[in-house]
Amino acid sequence: MSNTVYVVNGPNLNLLGTREPELYGRATLADVEKLCRATAQRFGLTVQFHQSNHEGEIIDWIHQARAEGAAGLIINPAGYTTTSVAILDALQALEAPVVEVHITNIHAREQFRRHSYISRVARAVVCGFGIEGYALAVTGVATMIGAKE
């Protein structure tokens, strides 16, 4: 197993900070990446950080994480949360722990957002903490694999 944690972000997260800032905040995806890298470094971990608006590309990164023996995978599937059996299937083939992250509390939003295919395979789900949820997810993966600060 490597010491790399994959952080995979789904569609429209490239617009973070400018798309519905009243809901998602003003932090950008670059801010999220910086936060993930800083948190991972505390545990001696590295980060592969990705974002795509394309389902197949997200699946390819999950396959890459599997092939490279990633320590863990954090995913904010965004709009694919409620629709992608294909991403679920790819995650099921991953032996490393998976943590699902959402910036907002999806359970306090529209009914259709409350269902997640990804939760079926996730070891943990973090939602409603804003971008700080990513730091919590990295810390959670570190705990799951026994990494120490």
OpenMM code with the backbone's topology and positions (N, CA, C; nanometers):
from openmm import Vec3, app, unit

residues = "MET SER ASN THR VAL TYR VAL VAL ASN GLY PRO ASN LEU ASN LEU LEU GLY THR ARG GLU PRO GLU LEU TYR GLY ARG ALA THR LEU ALA ASP VAL GLU LYS LEU CYS ARG ALA THR ALA GLN ARG PHE GLY LEU THR VAL GLN PHE HIS GLN SER ASN HIS GLU GLY GLU ILE ILE ASP TRP ILE HIS GLN ALA ARG ALA GLU GLY ALA ALA GLY LEU ILE ILE ASN PRO ALA GLY TYR THR THR THR SER VAL ALA ILE LEU ASP ALA LEU GLN ALA LEU GLU ALA PRO VAL VAL GLU VAL HIS ILE THR ASN ILE HIS ALA ARG GLU GLN PHE ARG ARG HIS SER TYR ILE SER ARG VAL ALA ARG ALA VAL VAL CYS GLY PHE GLY ILE GLU GLY TYR ALA LEU ALA VAL THR GLY VAL ALA THR MET ILE GLY ALA LYS GLU".split()
positions = [
    Vec3(0.0845, -0.1187, 0.0000),
    Vec3(0.0000, 0.0000, 0.0000),
    Vec3(0.0890, 0.1251, 0.0000),
    Vec3(0.0494, 0.2201, -0.0790),
    Vec3(0.1244, 0.3457, -0.0852),
    Vec3(0.0787, 0.4390, 0.0278),
    Vec3(0.1407, 0.5531, 0.0369),
    Vec3(0.0979, 0.6530, 0.1356),
    Vec3(0.0181, 0.7643, 0.0681),
    Vec3(-0.0384, 0.7330, -0.0477),
    Vec3(-0.1120, 0.8329, -0.1255),
    Vec3(-0.2622, 0.8198, -0.1031),
    Vec3(-0.3241, 0.9334, -0.0777),
    Vec3(-0.4690, 0.9411, -0.0676),
    Vec3(-0.5196, 1.0147, -0.1913),
    Vec3(-0.6110, 0.9524, -0.2609),
    Vec3(-0.6745, 1.0162, -0.3755),
    Vec3(-0.7917, 1.1000, -0.3261),
    Vec3(-0.8025, 1.2205, -0.3787),
    Vec3(-0.9177, 1.3066, -0.3530),
    Vec3(-0.9792, 1.3352, -0.4893),
    Vec3(-1.0999, 1.2848, -0.5098),
    Vec3(-1.1652, 1.2911, -0.6399),
    Vec3(-1.2924, 1.3743, -0.6269),
    Vec3(-1.3043, 1.4736, -0.7110),
    Vec3(-1.4179, 1.5655, -0.7087),
    Vec3(-1.4955, 1.5574, -0.8381),
    Vec3(-1.6272, 1.5550, -0.8253),
    Vec3(-1.7144, 1.5408, -0.9395),
    Vec3(-1.7550, 1.6710, -1.0048),
    Vec3(-1.8616, 1.6639, -1.0842),
    Vec3(-1.9017, 1.7740, -1.1709),
    Vec3(-1.9364, 1.9027, -1.0964),
    Vec3(-1.8989, 2.0103, -1.1595),
    Vec3(-1.9264, 2.1479, -1.1189),
    Vec3(-1.8447, 2.1963, -0.9995),
    Vec3(-1.7656, 2.1087, -0.9395),
    Vec3(-1.6837, 2.1539, -0.8268),
    Vec3(-1.5702, 2.2453, -0.8732),
    Vec3(-1.5418, 2.2461, -1.0028),
    Vec3(-1.4473, 2.3434, -1.0567),
    Vec3(-1.5002, 2.4862, -1.0430),
    Vec3(-1.6294, 2.5018, -1.0195),
    Vec3(-1.6920, 2.6332, -1.0034),
    Vec3(-1.7029, 2.6745, -0.8565),
    Vec3(-1.6472, 2.5940, -0.7681),
    Vec3(-1.6538, 2.6232, -0.6249),
    Vec3(-1.6002, 2.7636, -0.5968),
    Vec3(-1.6717, 2.8366, -0.5142),
    Vec3(-1.6332, 2.9738, -0.4818),
    Vec3(-1.7109, 3.0768, -0.5609),
    Vec3(-1.7606, 3.0367, -0.6777),
    Vec3(-1.8380, 3.1296, -0.7605),
    Vec3(-1.9798, 3.0789, -0.7866),
    Vec3(-2.0025, 2.9496, -0.7797),
    Vec3(-2.1351, 2.8916, -0.8024),
    Vec3(-2.2091, 2.8804, -0.6693),
    Vec3(-2.3189, 2.9494, -0.6586),
    Vec3(-2.4029, 2.9481, -0.5383),
    Vec3(-2.3203, 2.9620, -0.4095),
    Vec3(-2.2455, 3.0714, -0.3978),
    Vec3(-2.1601, 3.0878, -0.2797),
    Vec3(-2.2379, 3.0919, -0.1484),
    Vec3(-2.3650, 3.1309, -0.1539),
    Vec3(-2.4466, 3.1312, -0.0327),
    Vec3(-2.4689, 2.9884, 0.0197),
    Vec3(-2.4549, 2.8914, -0.0669),
    Vec3(-2.4730, 2.7515, -0.0306),
    Vec3(-2.3391, 2.6808, -0.0081),
    Vec3(-2.2444, 2.7037, -0.1002),
    Vec3(-2.1176, 2.6309, -0.0987),
    Vec3(-1.9998, 2.7112, -0.0447),
    Vec3(-2.0199, 2.8386, -0.0176),
    Vec3(-1.9127, 2.9223, 0.0347),
    Vec3(-1.8293, 2.9858, -0.0752),
    Vec3(-1.7306, 3.0613, -0.0332),
    Vec3(-1.6459, 3.1350, -0.1271),
    Vec3(-1.5106, 3.0682, -0.1511),
    Vec3(-1.4800, 2.9645, -0.0763),
    Vec3(-1.3536, 2.8931, -0.0968),
    Vec3(-1.3546, 2.8275, -0.2347),
    Vec3(-1.2392, 2.8227, -0.2974),
    Vec3(-1.2255, 2.7633, -0.4304),
    Vec3(-1.1764, 2.6195, -0.4204),
    Vec3(-1.1785, 2.5506, -0.5323),
    Vec3(-1.1255, 2.4143, -0.5350),
    Vec3(-0.9760, 2.4142, -0.5053),
    Vec3(-0.9058, 2.5194, -0.5452),
    Vec3(-0.7636, 2.5325, -0.5104),
    Vec3(-0.7456, 2.5411, -0.3589),
    Vec3(-0.8382, 2.6071, -0.2903),
    Vec3(-0.8347, 2.6124, -0.1434),
    Vec3(-0.8558, 2.4734, -0.0839),
    Vec3(-0.9461, 2.3985, -0.1429),
    Vec3(-0.9720, 2.2611, -0.0965),
    Vec3(-0.8468, 2.1760, -0.1140),
    Vec3(-0.7826, 2.1879, -0.2295),
    Vec3(-0.6612, 2.1107, -0.2550),
    Vec3(-0.5522, 2.1453, -0.1537),
    Vec3(-0.5328, 2.2733, -0.1278),
    Vec3(-0.4325, 2.3174, -0.0309),
    Vec3(-0.4625, 2.2593, 0.1079),
    Vec3(-0.5882, 2.2630, 0.1475),
    Vec3(-0.6305, 2.2086, 0.2768),
    Vec3(-0.6043, 2.0577, 0.2849),
    Vec3(-0.6370, 1.9857, 0.1792),
    Vec3(-0.6143, 1.8406, 0.1773),
    Vec3(-0.4654, 1.8078, 0.1869),
    Vec3(-0.3845, 1.8780, 0.1108),
    Vec3(-0.2396, 1.8520, 0.1127),
    Vec3(-0.1795, 1.8827, 0.2503),
    Vec3(-0.2206, 1.9945, 0.3102),
    Vec3(-0.1675, 2.0314, 0.4419),
    Vec3(-0.2091, 1.9289, 0.5479),
    Vec3(-0.3330, 1.8839, 0.5422),
    Vec3(-0.3804, 1.7857, 0.6396),
    Vec3(-0.3094, 1.6521, 0.6200),
    Vec3(-0.2969, 1.6088, 0.4961),
    Vec3(-0.2293, 1.4814, 0.4669),
    Vec3(-0.0843, 1.4848, 0.5132),
    Vec3(-0.0168, 1.5969, 0.4923),
    Vec3(0.1241, 1.6096, 0.5292),
    Vec3(0.1447, 1.5867, 0.6788),
    Vec3(0.0483, 1.6279, 0.7603),
    Vec3(0.0575, 1.6060, 0.9060),
    Vec3(0.0687, 1.4579, 0.9403),
    Vec3(0.0194, 1.3719, 0.8525),
    Vec3(0.0199, 1.2275, 0.8759),
    Vec3(0.1207, 1.1541, 0.7885),
    Vec3(0.2068, 1.2281, 0.7207),
    Vec3(0.3050, 1.1661, 0.6325),
    Vec3(0.2437, 1.1081, 0.5064),
    Vec3(0.1302, 1.1615, 0.4656),
    Vec3(0.0609, 1.1138, 0.3467),
    Vec3(0.0734, 1.2164, 0.2346),
    Vec3(0.0597, 1.1693, 0.1127),
    Vec3(0.0557, 1.2571, -0.0030),
    Vec3(-0.0829, 1.2505, -0.0653),
    Vec3(-0.1123, 1.3459, -0.1511),
    Vec3(-0.2451, 1.3561, -0.2112),
    Vec3(-0.2345, 1.3595, -0.3629),
    Vec3(-0.3191, 1.2819, -0.4270),
    Vec3(-0.3467, 1.2946, -0.5707),
    Vec3(-0.4823, 1.3618, -0.5783),
    Vec3(-0.4880, 1.4832, -0.6280),
    Vec3(-0.6106, 1.5635, -0.6264),
    Vec3(-0.6647, 1.5771, -0.7674),
    Vec3(-0.7921, 1.5456, -0.7849),
    Vec3(-0.8530, 1.5477, -0.9186),
    Vec3(-0.9935, 1.6063, -0.9145),
    Vec3(-1.0346, 1.6612, -1.0273),
    Vec3(-1.1726, 1.7054, -1.0477),
    Vec3(-1.2077, 1.6839, -1.1928),
    Vec3(-1.3291, 1.6329, -1.2148),
    Vec3(-1.3756, 1.6183, -1.3519),
    Vec3(-1.5271, 1.6331, -1.3578),
    Vec3(-1.5728, 1.6817, -1.4716),
    Vec3(-1.7154, 1.6872, -1.5004),
    Vec3(-1.7604, 1.5630, -1.5782),
    Vec3(-1.6688, 1.4660, -1.5949),
    Vec3(-1.6955, 1.3485, -1.6778),
    Vec3(-1.6859, 1.2201, -1.5957),
    Vec3(-1.7923, 1.1454, -1.5948),
    Vec3(-1.8019, 1.0232, -1.5150),
    Vec3(-1.6907, 0.9239, -1.5461),
    Vec3(-1.6619, 0.9021, -1.6729),
    Vec3(-1.5591, 0.8057, -1.7116),
    Vec3(-1.4215, 0.8423, -1.6588),
    Vec3(-1.3899, 0.9707, -1.6571),
    Vec3(-1.2606, 1.0151, -1.6055),
    Vec3(-1.2516, 0.9883, -1.4543),
    Vec3(-1.3592, 1.0103, -1.3841),
    Vec3(-1.3634, 0.9817, -1.2404),
    Vec3(-1.3402, 0.8325, -1.2165),
    Vec3(-1.4042, 0.7492, -1.2961),
    Vec3(-1.3862, 0.6041, -1.2850),
    Vec3(-1.2417, 0.5660, -1.3146),
    Vec3(-1.1812, 0.6274, -1.4136),
    Vec3(-1.0406, 0.5998, -1.4456),
    Vec3(-0.9498, 0.6320, -1.3268),
    Vec3(-0.9762, 0.7411, -1.2552),
    Vec3(-0.8938, 0.7748, -1.1380),
    Vec3(-0.9133, 0.6741, -1.0255),
    Vec3(-1.0351, 0.6250, -1.0095),
    Vec3(-1.0599, 0.5216, -0.9083),
    Vec3(-0.9825, 0.3955, -0.9447),
    Vec3(-0.9838, 0.3590, -1.0713),
    Vec3(-0.9061, 0.2429, -1.1177),
    Vec3(-0.7564, 0.2659, -1.0950),
    Vec3(-0.7106, 0.3868, -1.1209),
    Vec3(-0.5697, 0.4206, -1.0990),
    Vec3(-0.5346, 0.4069, -0.9511),
    Vec3(-0.6216, 0.4548, -0.8636),
    Vec3(-0.5991, 0.4424, -0.7191),
    Vec3(-0.5881, 0.2953, -0.6795),
    Vec3(-0.6721, 0.2129, -0.7382),
    Vec3(-0.6684, 0.0685, -0.7113),
    Vec3(-0.5367, 0.0084, -0.7594),
    Vec3(-0.4982, 0.0414, -0.8823),
    Vec3(-0.3758, -0.0143, -0.9410),
    Vec3(-0.2514, 0.0278, -0.8631),
    Vec3(-0.2532, 0.1491, -0.8091),
    Vec3(-0.1370, 0.2005, -0.7364),
    Vec3(-0.1391, 0.1662, -0.5876),
    Vec3(-0.2427, 0.0945, -0.5432),
    Vec3(-0.2503, 0.0575, -0.4021),
    Vec3(-0.2649, 0.1775, -0.3109),
    Vec3(-0.3500, 0.2707, -0.3493),
    Vec3(-0.3704, 0.3930, -0.2708),
    Vec3(-0.4071, 0.3592, -0.1269),
    Vec3(-0.3651, 0.4467, -0.0361),
    Vec3(-0.3956, 0.4301, 0.1060),
    Vec3(-0.5441, 0.4530, 0.1334),
    Vec3(-0.6061, 0.5374, 0.0548),
    Vec3(-0.7475, 0.5673, 0.0711),
    Vec3(-0.7947, 0.6558, -0.0409),
    Vec3(-0.9270, 0.6715, -0.0485),
    Vec3(-0.9852, 0.7561, -0.1519),
    Vec3(-1.0985, 0.8367, -0.0905),
    Vec3(-1.0913, 0.9664, -0.1096),
    Vec3(-1.1958, 1.0588, -0.0660),
    Vec3(-1.2654, 1.1060, -0.1919),
    Vec3(-1.3979, 1.0993, -0.1907),
    Vec3(-1.4711, 1.1388, -0.3102),
    Vec3(-1.5878, 1.2292, -0.2751),
    Vec3(-1.5946, 1.3404, -0.3474),
    Vec3(-1.7133, 1.4238, -0.3488),
    Vec3(-1.7726, 1.4025, -0.4874),
    Vec3(-1.8673, 1.3097, -0.4982),
    Vec3(-1.9204, 1.2766, -0.6304),
    Vec3(-2.0138, 1.3821, -0.6868),
    Vec3(-2.0497, 1.4821, -0.6062),
    Vec3(-2.1360, 1.5917, -0.6507),
    Vec3(-2.2609, 1.5350, -0.7169),
    Vec3(-2.2942, 1.5804, -0.8357),
    Vec3(-2.4163, 1.5369, -0.9029),
    Vec3(-2.4226, 1.3882, -0.9327),
    Vec3(-2.3085, 1.3194, -0.9315),
    Vec3(-2.3093, 1.1741, -0.9545),
    Vec3(-2.3462, 1.0949, -0.8299),
    Vec3(-2.3570, 1.1611, -0.7157),
    Vec3(-2.3936, 1.0949, -0.5909),
    Vec3(-2.5217, 1.0146, -0.6078),
    Vec3(-2.6197, 1.0767, -0.6695),
    Vec3(-2.7543, 1.0197, -0.6765),
    Vec3(-2.7809, 0.9390, -0.8028),
    Vec3(-2.6802, 0.9319, -0.8917),
    Vec3(-2.7079, 0.8696, -1.0219),
    Vec3(-2.6098, 0.7614, -1.0652),
    Vec3(-2.4890, 0.7575, -1.0105),
    Vec3(-2.3855, 0.6773, -1.0747),
    Vec3(-2.3607, 0.5407, -1.0108),
    Vec3(-2.4235, 0.4425, -1.0694),
    Vec3(-2.3943, 0.3043, -1.0332),
    Vec3(-2.2548, 0.2674, -1.0833),
    Vec3(-2.2125, 0.3273, -1.1933),
    Vec3(-2.0799, 0.2986, -1.2491),
    Vec3(-1.9688, 0.3408, -1.1520),
    Vec3(-1.9814, 0.4570, -1.0886),
    Vec3(-1.8825, 0.4996, -0.9895),
    Vec3(-1.8891, 0.4084, -0.8676),
    Vec3(-2.0093, 0.3720, -0.8249),
    Vec3(-2.0245, 0.2749, -0.7154),
    Vec3(-1.9504, 0.1459, -0.7479),
    Vec3(-1.9708, 0.0924, -0.8661),
    Vec3(-1.9051, -0.0325, -0.9056),
    Vec3(-1.7532, -0.0193, -0.9027),
    Vec3(-1.7013, 0.0925, -0.9512),
    Vec3(-1.5560, 0.1139, -0.9499),
    Vec3(-1.5047, 0.1190, -0.8059),
    Vec3(-1.5767, 0.1872, -0.7189),
    Vec3(-1.5357, 0.1978, -0.5785),
    Vec3(-1.5409, 0.0627, -0.5075),
    Vec3(-1.6352, -0.0228, -0.5461),
    Vec3(-1.6450, -0.1550, -0.4843),
    Vec3(-1.5224, -0.2404, -0.5132),
    Vec3(-1.4534, -0.2116, -0.6216),
    Vec3(-1.3330, -0.2874, -0.6570),
    Vec3(-1.2090, -0.2363, -0.5831),
    Vec3(-1.2228, -0.1250, -0.5139),
    Vec3(-1.1114, -0.0631, -0.4428),
    Vec3(-1.0988, -0.1257, -0.3041),
    Vec3(-0.9784, -0.1663, -0.2678),
    Vec3(-0.9573, -0.2278, -0.1364),
    Vec3(-0.9327, -0.1251, -0.0274),
    Vec3(-0.8914, -0.0064, -0.0633),
    Vec3(-0.8621, 0.1004, 0.0334),
    Vec3(-0.9922, 0.1607, 0.0865),
    Vec3(-0.9865, 0.2211, 0.2053),
    Vec3(-1.1067, 0.2857, 0.2583),
    Vec3(-1.1505, 0.4043, 0.1732),
    Vec3(-1.2823, 0.4175, 0.1603),
    Vec3(-1.3438, 0.5257, 0.0843),
    Vec3(-1.4204, 0.6146, 0.1817),
    Vec3(-1.4003, 0.7453, 0.1689),
    Vec3(-1.4775, 0.8416, 0.2467),
    Vec3(-1.5496, 0.9336, 0.1489),
    Vec3(-1.6790, 0.9449, 0.1670),
    Vec3(-1.7635, 1.0316, 0.0842),
    Vec3(-1.7746, 1.1676, 0.1532),
    Vec3(-1.7572, 1.2747, 0.0770),
    Vec3(-1.7620, 1.4103, 0.1313),
    Vec3(-1.8629, 1.4938, 0.0538),
    Vec3(-1.9386, 1.5738, 0.1280),
    Vec3(-2.0266, 1.6745, 0.0686),
    Vec3(-2.0094, 1.8035, 0.1466),
    Vec3(-2.0000, 1.9133, 0.0772),
    Vec3(-1.9793, 2.0431, 0.1398),
    Vec3(-2.1021, 2.0845, 0.2210),
    Vec3(-2.2202, 2.0581, 0.1659),
    Vec3(-2.3448, 2.0901, 0.2352),
    Vec3(-2.3988, 1.9644, 0.3034),
    Vec3(-2.4971, 1.9851, 0.3898),
    Vec3(-2.5662, 1.8711, 0.4507),
    Vec3(-2.6718, 1.8243, 0.3509),
    Vec3(-2.6415, 1.7198, 0.2773),
    Vec3(-2.7322, 1.6723, 0.1725),
    Vec3(-2.8657, 1.6251, 0.2295),
    Vec3(-2.8692, 1.5907, 0.3566),
    Vec3(-2.9922, 1.5414, 0.4188),
    Vec3(-3.0882, 1.6543, 0.4556),
    Vec3(-3.0410, 1.7773, 0.4493),
    Vec3(-3.1248, 1.8935, 0.4777),
    Vec3(-3.1671, 1.9642, 0.3487),
    Vec3(-3.1355, 1.9024, 0.2365),
    Vec3(-3.1654, 1.9644, 0.1069),
    Vec3(-3.2812, 1.8931, 0.0387),
    Vec3(-3.2948, 1.9108, -0.0905),
    Vec3(-3.4046, 1.8493, -0.1642),
    Vec3(-3.4018, 1.6971, -0.1471),
    Vec3(-3.5188, 1.6381, -0.1516),
    Vec3(-3.5327, 1.4934, -0.1290),
    Vec3(-3.4409, 1.4115, -0.2207),
    Vec3(-3.4315, 1.4492, -0.3488),
    Vec3(-3.3514, 1.3688, -0.4418),
    Vec3(-3.2037, 1.3673, -0.4056),
    Vec3(-3.1556, 1.4696, -0.3331),
    Vec3(-3.0141, 1.4748, -0.2953),
    Vec3(-2.9818, 1.3863, -0.1752),
    Vec3(-3.0814, 1.3339, -0.1098),
    Vec3(-3.0607, 1.2571, 0.0140),
    Vec3(-3.0210, 1.1129, -0.0119),
    Vec3(-3.0364, 1.0668, -0.1335),
    Vec3(-2.9961, 0.9298, -0.1677),
    Vec3(-2.8563, 0.9316, -0.2272),
    Vec3(-2.7727, 0.8396, -0.1808),
    Vec3(-2.6368, 0.8298, -0.2344),
    Vec3(-2.6041, 0.6855, -0.2670),
    Vec3(-2.5714, 0.6600, -0.3931),
    Vec3(-2.5188, 0.5279, -0.4285),
    Vec3(-2.3824, 0.5068, -0.3635),
    Vec3(-2.3053, 0.6131, -0.3531),
    Vec3(-2.1680, 0.6046, -0.3041),
    Vec3(-2.1633, 0.5611, -0.1572),
    Vec3(-2.2634, 0.6016, -0.0793),
    Vec3(-2.2666, 0.5660, 0.0630),
    Vec3(-2.2681, 0.4153, 0.0865),
    Vec3(-2.3142, 0.3397, -0.0114),
    Vec3(-2.3188, 0.1928, 0.0030),
    Vec3(-2.1798, 0.1332, 0.0210),
    Vec3(-2.0771, 0.1997, -0.0320),
    Vec3(-1.9409, 0.1468, -0.0257),
    Vec3(-1.8494, 0.2312, 0.0640),
    Vec3(-1.8935, 0.3509, 0.1006),
    Vec3(-1.8097, 0.4400, 0.1811),
    Vec3(-1.7969, 0.3882, 0.3240),
    Vec3(-1.6773, 0.3932, 0.3766),
    Vec3(-1.6540, 0.3568, 0.5161),
    Vec3(-1.7080, 0.4659, 0.6072),
    Vec3(-1.7088, 0.5916, 0.5563),
    Vec3(-1.7607, 0.7051, 0.6321),
    Vec3(-1.8134, 0.8096, 0.5354),
    Vec3(-1.9026, 0.8939, 0.5865),
    Vec3(-1.9590, 1.0043, 0.5097),
    Vec3(-1.9470, 1.1306, 0.5939),
    Vec3(-1.8951, 1.2370, 0.5318),
    Vec3(-1.8813, 1.3667, 0.5982),
    Vec3(-1.9623, 1.4661, 0.5168),
    Vec3(-2.0578, 1.5337, 0.5813),
    Vec3(-2.1348, 1.6341, 0.5080),
    Vec3(-2.1746, 1.7482, 0.6008),
    Vec3(-2.1832, 1.8677, 0.5416),
    Vec3(-2.2322, 1.9828, 0.6132),
    Vec3(-2.1274, 2.0678, 0.6831),
    Vec3(-2.0006, 2.0349, 0.6702),
    Vec3(-1.8945, 2.1106, 0.7362),
    Vec3(-1.8260, 2.2091, 0.6425),
    Vec3(-1.8820, 2.2328, 0.5257),
    Vec3(-1.8148, 2.3165, 0.4279),
    Vec3(-1.6893, 2.2454, 0.3791),
    Vec3(-1.5899, 2.3219, 0.3343),
    Vec3(-1.4694, 2.2561, 0.2836),
    Vec3(-1.3895, 2.1901, 0.3947),
    Vec3(-1.4139, 2.2285, 0.5192),
    Vec3(-1.3443, 2.1648, 0.6322),
    Vec3(-1.3735, 2.0145, 0.6373),
    Vec3(-1.4833, 1.9733, 0.5764),
    Vec3(-1.5154, 1.8317, 0.5683),
    Vec3(-1.4064, 1.7504, 0.4998),
    Vec3(-1.3357, 1.8119, 0.4063),
    Vec3(-1.2256, 1.7435, 0.3399),
    Vec3(-1.1119, 1.7148, 0.4381),
    Vec3(-1.0801, 1.8120, 0.5239),
    Vec3(-0.9763, 1.7901, 0.6249),
    Vec3(-1.0188, 1.6788, 0.7203),
    Vec3(-1.1462, 1.6777, 0.7577),
    Vec3(-1.1977, 1.5709, 0.8439),
    Vec3(-1.1855, 1.4356, 0.7735),
    Vec3(-1.2129, 1.4334, 0.6436),
    Vec3(-1.2037, 1.3088, 0.5680),
    Vec3(-1.0597, 1.2583, 0.5595),
    Vec3(-0.9650, 1.3486, 0.5345),
    Vec3(-0.8238, 1.3089, 0.5299),
    Vec3(-0.7810, 1.2548, 0.6664),
    Vec3(-0.8201, 1.3231, 0.7723),
    Vec3(-0.7876, 1.2766, 0.9073),
    Vec3(-0.8508, 1.1404, 0.9327),
    Vec3(-0.9732, 1.1221, 0.8864),
    Vec3(-1.0417, 0.9940, 0.9009),
    Vec3(-0.9698, 0.8812, 0.8289),
    Vec3(-0.9272, 0.9049, 0.7065),
    Vec3(-0.8514, 0.8033, 0.6327),
    Vec3(-0.7223, 0.7718, 0.7068),
    Vec3(-0.6527, 0.8745, 0.7537),
    Vec3(-0.5278, 0.8531, 0.8287),
    Vec3(-0.5530, 0.7626, 0.9500),
    Vec3(-0.6609, 0.7875, 1.0210),
    Vec3(-0.6967, 0.7050, 1.1364),
    Vec3(-0.7256, 0.5615, 1.0934),
    Vec3(-0.8004, 0.5453, 0.9862),
    Vec3(-0.8379, 0.4124, 0.9376),
    Vec3(-0.7170, 0.3276, 0.9005),
    Vec3(-0.6123, 0.3919, 0.8488),
    Vec3(-0.4939, 0.3152, 0.8063),
    Vec3(-0.3832, 0.3147, 0.9110),
    Vec3(-0.4092, 0.3794, 1.0259),
    Vec3(-0.3125, 0.3781, 1.1337),
    Vec3(-0.1975, 0.4763, 1.1204),
    Vec3(-0.2142, 0.5786, 1.0359),
    Vec3(-0.1104, 0.6804, 1.0223),
    Vec3(-0.1125, 0.7708, 1.1450),
    Vec3(0.0039, 0.8105, 1.1889),
    Vec3(0.0174, 0.8950, 1.3089),
    Vec3(0.0667, 1.0339, 1.2710),
    Vec3(0.0248, 1.1331, 1.3496),
    Vec3(0.0731, 1.2702, 1.3278),
    Vec3(0.2184, 1.2808, 1.3686),
] * unit.nanometer
topology = app.Topology()
chain = topology.addChain("A")
for resn in residues:
    res = topology.addResidue(resn, chain)
    for name in ("N", "CA", "C"):
        topology.addAtom(name, app.Element.getBySymbol(name[0]), res)
